[in-house]
């Protein structure tokens, strides 16, 4: 279906991952609505698709409670500005992408004013603060989730939902060429490779960097030919890791690579990493992995009482069983992490079975997410356009 009607589609994204999703969604929607105008808040990826951003997207990219409180007045002002813009020139629909603390409240205000709304990427309401589901139900005409287990939660609470799959599952081939990535990174094709990803934020590297390096040293003593590679999301993280390496009492031959985290994982035999989206990438690359994480004691105490799911790693959540080891808090020791990696460096039936399970999950998530998301939104867009006539 191609419609020549001209109208506005509102999109609000607050961070880089949402900007990428938004750009893919705009491409798919524009094929259906070539004369549509896209406006709201978005970054460089969305703007490259002709999107009009009312304010720079990086003004919403705030992490941490203290940082949010310091910029609360500005964030409230931005949300009011965007709300007033959409109320003055009503779009067919407004789609919030992730950043739920900002977008869900905006969606609620707009929906109460009669504008159709959708939200793309579920908040972790299925894991903690489950009472948020009632606000979400009032705020959105439809929720678009990346994962099936999220969609089940919304179905149980009678919230209209569509599971569209994950764009990463579309982008990553079912059988990555490990040797080609090793060659591109100039790694020894005959020696095993461990990719180490202690996180992308300074606080994560501060908590996990020294721990993961200690695990790497434990491994190197037992497997001297093991190649150690750490991708660094930016120069600041690279300098942080260089300082940690310099402070070690034993020289550790670690290769630091600026960017290219997916390439590094694709080249590896095993990945040692923090919990987060990287576990999904490692799974899609069919890499055995060990997940380690530490929080400060008080935060962990609160989280352990509030979180309502049995696992933290996405492969385990998707499989609804433990496919990969999760060594959290006091269980995350250099010896335990090192031994778990060592156990996965030797090929065998268990590793073959793990990779087969990863392939099944990859196939489940490979749904042409951009197109599925657009298809799920078409009825709302059509209703929004017709409703203004």
N, C-alpha and C positions, 0 to 999 in steps of 0.2 A: 504494500500500500504506500503510495506517494501522494502527499497532500501539498498543494501549491499555496495554501493559506499562509498569511504572514501573521505571526504573533510572537510573544516572548516566552521563553522557558527560563525560569530562574534556577540557578545552581549556586550553592554556597559550600565551598571547600576550605578547610583551615590548615592543611599541612601538605607536604610533598606527596605522600601516598594518595591522598584524596585528589590532588591535582592530576595525577596520572589516571586515576579512575575517571575523573571528570572529563578529561580529554578523550578517552576512549568512548565514553557515553555520548559526548557531543558528536563524534564522528558517526556513530550508529544512528542517533536521532536525526542528524542532518540528512542522511540518506532517505529518511522518511518525510522529513519536513525541510526541504531545501531553502525555503524562505523564512525559516524561523530565526529569531534573534536570541542570543544567549547572553544573560547578564547576571550579575551578583558579585560573588567573591571567588577568585581563582588565581592560580599562579601562571608561570610561563608556559606550561604544557597546554593549559586550557586557552590561554590567550593566543597561542599559536594556531588554534582552531577558530579564531575570530571572536573569542569570548570577551565581553566587556566587564572588567573588574572595577567595582565602585571604590574599593580601597585595596592597597597591597595585601596579598594573602599572608605575608610574613607577620603582619600585625596580629594575626590570630594564633600564630605558632608559639604558644607559651607552654612550658612544661614546669610542673611543680606548684605546690600550693602557695608558697611565698611569692613566686613570680606572678601568679595569677592575681593575688591580692594586690600586689604593687601596681598592676595595670588594669585593675577591675573597672575603674572609671572609664578608661579608654575603650575597653571591651564592651561595656554597656552602651557607650555612645555609638560604637560601630554597629551594634545590633539594632539600635533604635534607627540609625540612618538607613540601614538596609531594609528594615521593616517598613519605614515610611516610604521608601522608594517603591517597594512592591505594592503597597496600599494605594499609592498615587497612580501607578500605571500597572494594574493587575495583570500578572502573567497567567498563562494557562495552568501552570504548575510551578511549585518551588521544590527543589530537590536538595536536601541537606546531605552532604557526604562526610561521614565520620564526624570527628570533633563534636561529640554529642552534647557536651556542656554548653556549647554555643548554639548549635544548630537545632537541637530539640526544642529549646525554649522559643526560638524564632519560629519554628514550624507551628508550634502551638498557637502563638499569637496570630499567625497568618491564617491558619485553618479556622480559628474562631471568627475571623473576619470574612470567611467564605471562599478562601483561596485553597485550591487542592494542593496537597503536600505529600511528599514521599521522603524516605530516609534510606540512604545507601550505605551499607556496612553497619551491622548491628553493634550497639554498645555491649559490653560484657554483662548485660543484665541477667543472663542465664547463669552467671557465676557468682555475682554478689550484688547487693542492693537491689534485690528482685522487685521490690515495691515500685521501682521506676517504671515497670511495665504499664502501670495505670496511667501515668503521664504520657508515655509513648503512645498508648492506645488513643488518647485524646488528641495527640499532636499530629498523627500521620494517617493518611488514607491507605498507604501501603508501605511495608518494610521490605527492603531488598537485602537479603543476607548472602554472604559468601559461602557459608557452610551449611550442610543439611541439619546438623544438630541444633543450630541456631533457629532454623525454620521450624523445627518440631516444637521448640519452646513457645514461639509466637502462635502456632496453631493451637497449642494447649490453652492459650489465653485469648483465643478468638480475635487475634489481630491479623488483618489481611497481610499475607506475606508471600514472597516469591524467592526461592533459592536460585540464584543466577550462576553459581560457581565462582571460581577465583581466576582473575585474569592471568595470574602467574602460571596457573595450570595450563592455560592456552599458550603462553609464551615459551615455556620450557619444554623441549622435546621429550618424548617418552624415554628415549635412550641417548643421553648425553655422551659425547665422545671424550672420555676421560683423558686419553693419550693426547688428543689435540690440544686440550687445555693445558696439560703439563708442558707440552712443547711451547705453547705461547707464553708460558710463565718461565721458561728455561729451567724446568725442574728435571731431575734425573728420572727417566722413564722406568728404570729398573729398581728403584728404592721406594719404600712406602712413604706416603705423605699424610701428615696430620694437619688439617685446617683448624685454626684456633680463633674463635670469635667471642671475645669477652663482652660484647655489647657495643653500641654506637654512641652512647652518651658518656660524658665524663664521669658521672657518678657510678655507672655500671663498671667502667674500666677501673675505677678506684677500688671498688669492692671485689671485682673478679679477676682483674689483670694479674695481680701477684699470685693469686690462687692457681689460675690456669697455667702460669709460667712455672710454678712449683710442680704442678702435675707433669708438665712437659719435661722438666729436669728429671723427675722420677722415671719417666718413660725413656729418656735418652740414655740413662744409665743401663737400662735393661735391653734397649734396642738402639744401638749407636747409629745405625744407618737411617733412622727415621728422620725424614725431612719435615721441619716445622715452619709453617707459613701462617702469618696473621695479616688479613686484610684490614686496612685502617680507613674508616669512612671519610676522614679528612686529615689535614695536616696537624690539627690540634691533637687528635687521638694518636697520631703517629708519634708526635713528640712526647706525649704522655707515656706511651709504651716504651719508647727509647729510654726514658728516665727510669722506668721500672727495670728494664734489662740492665742498664748501667749500675743499678743499685744491687744487683744479685752478686752473691759472693763467688759464684762459679759462672764462667762465661758460657752462655747458651746460644748456639748457632740458630737463631730465629731469623727468618726472612720476613721483613715487613713490606707489604705491598699497599700502595696508596690506591684506594678504591678497589674495584674488581672483586668484590666479595663473592659474587656468584661464580666467577671464573675460578677463584681459589677453591671454593667448595667442590666445583665440578672436577677439579684436578685431584682431589683428595681421595684417600681410601676410607678415612674416618674423619668426622667433624666433632670437635669439642666446642660447645657453644652455650651461650646464655639462652634462657627461655625467651621466646618472642617470635616474630615473623620469620626470622632466619631458620627456625626449625621447620617451617613449611617449605622453604626453598630447599633445604637439605633433603627433605623427604621427596620432593618432586625431582631432585637430582639423583634419587635412589642411593643416598649415602648413609651408611650406618652412623649413628651419632650418639653422643653422650651429652645430656643436658645437665648443667650445673647452675645453681643460683643461690645468692645470699642477699638478704635484706638486713637492715638494722633490726635488733632484737624486738623493739617495741612494734615496729611495722609488721614484722613477721607474726608476732603474737596476735595483732589485730586481724591480719589477713587470714590466719589459720582458723579464726573463729567466724569470719564473715564469708569466706569463699565456700561455695556449695558444690564444687565439682571435685572429682577424685584425682584429676590430673591437671598439669599446667602446660605440658608440651602439646602443640597442635596435632602431631601425628597420633598421640594417645587419645586426645579428645575426639578426633575423627574416627579412630578405630574402636573407641569405647573399650579399650583395653591397653595394657602397657606394652607397646611395641619397642619403645626406647627408654633407657634408664633415666630417671629423674633424681638427681642427687641434690637435695635442697638443704640449705642452712647447715646444721651441724654434720649432716651426712656428706656434705661437699668438702672433702679433704683431698689433698694432693694424691694420697695413696689410693683412695677409693675411685677418684676420677681417672687416675692413671691406669689402674687395673681394669676398669670398665672399658677404656680405650683399647688396652692391650688385648682384651678378650675379643674385640671386634676387628682387629687387624689381620686375623687369620681367616682366610676364606673357608667356607664349609657349608653344610646343609642349613644351619641356622641363619647364616648371612643370606643365603639364597632365598630362604623363606621370608626373611625380612624385606628383601628387595621386591619380592613378588607381592607382599602386602602393600608396600609403597606404590607399586604400579597400579594395583586395584584402586587405591585411594586417589591416585593421580587421575585415573580414568573417570572416577566418580565426580571430581571437581572440574574436569575439562568439558565445559558446557558452552563455550563461546560466550563468555560472560558479558561482553559489551552488547552483543546482540540480544541476549536474553534479558538484560536489564532494560534495554530500549523497548522490547516487546511487552514487558510487564508494565511499562509506564504509558504505553499508547492509549489504553482505555481511559486513564485519568486525564491525559492531555486532551483527548477528544472531548471528554466531559467538561473540562475546564474551558475549552474554546467555545463549545456550544452553549455553555452556561452563561456566557457573557453576552450572548446575542439577544 
